[in-house]
Amino acid sequence: MEMLILVVVFKIDSGDWLVSGLKLDSSSFVVIIILCSVAIVMKKWFLYFVEKAQVLIKVMQELRDFDSRNWFFGCKR
């Protein structure tokens, strides 16, 4: 399973979050976590649709190669 590592977070003594040199409060950090989660979900959906498209292309190629004289779009009969 792939993991997306977005930022390295350090908790400093004053209680602020230090993220890649930027000072953020806890609510901003929650937004970063939500955006990271959305990116992971979108990547999984994208890979799923790419996989299904590859299967569809393969099926279409097999149908075309099965009988090239009777192409399934009805262009040639």
N, C-alpha and C positions, 0 to 999 in steps of 0.2 A: 504494500500500500504506500502510495506516495504521500509525502507530507510537504506542506508549503511553510517554510520558515520565513516570516516577514521581517521581523526586527528583533534585535537583542535589547532586552529591557533591564535596567538597573534601578533598584530602589535606593535612593540616596537618603542621607540622615535627616534632611529637612522634611521628608514625607512626600516630595514631588517625584514624579516619574521622569527619568531621563531616557529618552528614546532617540538613538542616533544623534545625540547632541541637541535635541529639542526638549524643552521642558513641557510636559503635558500633565494635566490633572487626570484624575481617575476616569472621568466621563469620556475624555478624548481617547483614553486607552481602550475603553469598552467599544467605542466606535471602530477603532483599528481592529479589534478582535472580530467584530461583526463583519467588517469588510473582508477580512481574511477568510472567514467562514463562507461568505458568499462567493468569493473567488474559487475556493475549493469545490463548492457545489457546482458552479458554472463550468469548471474544468471537467468534472465528471460527466455532466450532461453533454458537453461538447464532444468528449471522447466517445460517449454512447452513440450520438448521432452520426459521427464519422464512421464508427464500426458498422452501423446499420446501412449507411450509404454504400460502403464497400461491398456489403453482402448483396445489395440491390444491383450494383453495377456488375457483379459477378454473375448473378442470375440473368441479367439482360444479355450479357455476352454469351452465356450458354444457350439461351433461346435463339440468339442470332446465328450461332454456329450450328445449332441443331438442324435447321433447314433454311439455308440462306435464300432459297428460291421463294419461300413463303414467309416473308418478314412480318412480324406480328403487328406492326403499325398499319398494315394494309396497303403499303406503298406498292408492293409487288405481289401479284397473285398468279 
